[in-house]
Amino acid sequence: MTVSKMKYFFIGLLLLLSNCKSSSPNATSATNVKPSKWTNWKMPSPPTIDLKEDVVDTVVTTQHFFFVTHNTTLQKTTLQAIADECEQTFQAIRQFVNSDQSIPKIGYHIYPSIEQKALRLKVMDIAHLDEKGANNHIVWNQHFKGAQLHQENKILLRQLLERPQLMALEEGLSNRFTKKWQQKGYAHWCGILHQSNNLPPLKELLDNSVFDKESEIVMGAMAGVFVDFLIEQLGKEKFLRDYKSLSNDDLLGVETEWKSYLQKKYGNVGESKRLTSSEPLTGYLKGFNFAHEGYRIYNGYGSQLAKQSLDRLQQIGTNAVAVVPYSFMRNPTQPTPLLIDHRAGGENDESVLFSHYEAKGMGMHTMLKPQIWLRRSWPGDIQMSSEADWTTFFDNYYRWMRHYALLAEIHDFDSLCLGVEFAKATLAKEKEWRQLIQQIRGIYRGPLTYAANWGKEFEQLKFWDALDFIGLNCYYPLSKENQPSKRTLKKSFASVLNKIEKVAKRYNKPIVFTEIGFRSVEKTWANPHESPNGRAFNEQNQALAYEVIFESIENKDWCKGILWWKWPSYLEYGGPENTGFAPRGKMAEQVVHTWFAK
């Protein structure tokens, strides 16, 4: 999808300072603000990939394609299968268009990973067309295969039909010839969106400016079915004749027929069993929030360094990770669209999925936990000044979460967290959150949770009954003393556990610590969420705090897991004696290993 300059501006701001936790003048916890992120910074060296020595090989040539591999180890049989499928699709499109027009051969470049593709081309998409629109560049490996075989369809359609005015028509017609679009096909996903009342209105599909900024998977599914509808309504001959010239104004008049078509194909809106389904959380989560750090192609979620970091997590007994993509709001009192990251090196879908699939391959539970970052603020400050602004805020947030809900469903994430620390917005707008939960449940069939901020929000939230388990970001202060005894800390945390247990019993729901953490600093237990504020490095304090938590929650039947804040996407993050939350390379890591091994 084309990304506007404005999108790059906002995403650039997001990428600069995300994945943080620090203090805020008006906040009890601020997940996304950490000026100290750069303290003792140590950037890993880029991987040793000499692009000048790229092993390029034109391995297969067919009548209409030539296939070029870049350092791939795909077997000839796999490459031939890709080539055969492309040729079959080419013939299907040509037959549909009824054209024998001669076109230049299409280049098909295949890369072994999203990281290597991005290091060469600065684009991390699983598949994309080059600037001239004559070559398709794809990633083919154990994680990404099959679903991306449709970008070349656009090249063919542009050669045979030229580009239409409406982006949705080209996307939809291209997807129509993709057998396994997003694994189960566009018609399947469109049906889920329709039945659960999550399908965008037709006017948005036909508005290029909206289509360009919306979720590719949501709009792509809808576009494919809409093209099917138009072909049925207009007839193939008229559809092809008008394909290039059809406009928004031409098609808005078919909305009644479109709704009737959807009803006939999928049934009535609201009939989905997903709307009333609820899946329990299985197993006990022993893990971390897996943080995208560094914001470079080679050290973020999509890198081999991230795989090495996950390997280390597995070695210390981790069985669960929360993958945390961010979006950005400039002002907590002004609603703005929440953009999905598409930047190479950012928390884009491809890199999120890479870490998800790597963790799943290690037997880990994967939670998708999208979060909002605000500069010099936190989600707990979000509070609109008018009902109109609240309506806009929730509409923006719903659209953003709709994307991640569908992504989680397509790729089988084990759980989904649909919000983090909206301390004012949740207590003030219960009805809107319940509506959001119902909408998201219609898309994602796995266990749902919300990560509440410690204190008032967690203790007073009223919609826990609508979720499958309760999420707590636990940063309750434990002591003001410089060096309290373990007994003193455990006694203090016992009072915290009493508060937590009351919520668990009131709603009869299990609780997961969706975040809990301590910096490796002096007096880390005083206000665990705060910046170091000049406090010296002290790994013994961090390790002691970890021991207190593990010992205190052992055998609590209402507790179904802990996701520590946090573990970085590359092991060198922070360097030695850094004062951050990550226990990597510190005494606390051994504490984790000891307890996770039980």
C-alpha angles and dihedrals in degrees: 000000000000111000118213124230089247090056091053090051094055095040089050090057091047094051093051099066114009134127095049141135122199144129126289128193091243101028137090089198130009112189096182105044120082118142087175091066088104095052110124088355116189117185115204119234116262115259116271099254111144103205090192088063095047108154101233122179131173094217104169132025123187134175094277106015142049117203121213123189124204112205091321126148098204115148119247090245091058092048091049090050090053090049093048092050092050091051092048091050090047091054092046091052092045091049091048092050091041093224134137092187114148115237133182118265114271120235115229114193118192125199129188097228143009088245095056092043091051094046089057102037105019088234120108097186114127086237134006141161119241121245093270091049093230102107133052118214116199142171117229120184141113091295104039120041139123100008093076097057096108109073090086087056087069091055090053094046092049090051094047103032106013122229118310124225091244119066091206092063094055092043093046096047090046091050090048088069095046108098098198103026105175088353099285101044135259093271091059095052093042088054092054091049092048098046092049093046092246099118113117117243116266093248090064093050090053096046108089093202091055094040091053094054100038128088111294092215095048094046093038093057092047093045093055093053092043090056089050088052094050093050089052093045100042101026122244095271095054092041091055093043092052098033095104097043103039110121139191091262092051094055106036088079092067095063094110092051090045092055090047090051092052092048092050092047100042109012129243124334111260096029094107114120086215089076091069100029124111127184122201123230109254126209130002116290116228106176157089144262099258104219125209102227135180097020095232125125091244100049106034132086095294098054138099087240087062089053090052089050091051089048088057091050090054090050092057093050103265115160100173141043134183112218109210121200116180138212128190139243120184098200128024091214098048122067116227133172113274108229128211113233114249099162119120106250092024132103092278123158093259094056092042089053093047092058091042093054093044091051092046089051088057091053095256128148108241122210120191106217112176114191140189122234122203124187111247090352142061138228090268089071094058107119123144122218097220140029089245090057091047089053091051092046094053092045090053092045093047093052090050094048092044088063094051093044090056091044090052092049095047093049100036103243108185095229140001129217108204099193144009128213102331087157098170099030094054097048093044099042109038094148093055092049092050089052090050092050091052092049094048092045088058089063106032117051099189129089115303128207142164124220107227125197115249117263125018098009095050094042097045104034111125106194098068088109090066093057133072097233137002120251122206128189095204117202100140111156112251106187143354092209120108094227113009121177121257088248091056092049092048091050090052093047090048088065088052091051090053089058091048094048092052090058092046092052094042092058099025090230131133118246129224123191094233086185135009126148150146132212121235093249141109114285092008092164095062097081107349095193096057131105117256090260091196096315114147125244112274119167092176090064091051092048091049091052090050091051091050092054096045094047092046099051096043111122094006100144093202092058114088100175153326130241107191121213104263158007119163128234090238126038098227092060113133097005126233120331093009116162096225132118098256111104092202110135093003134102090263091066090064090048089054091048092051094051099038089052091062 
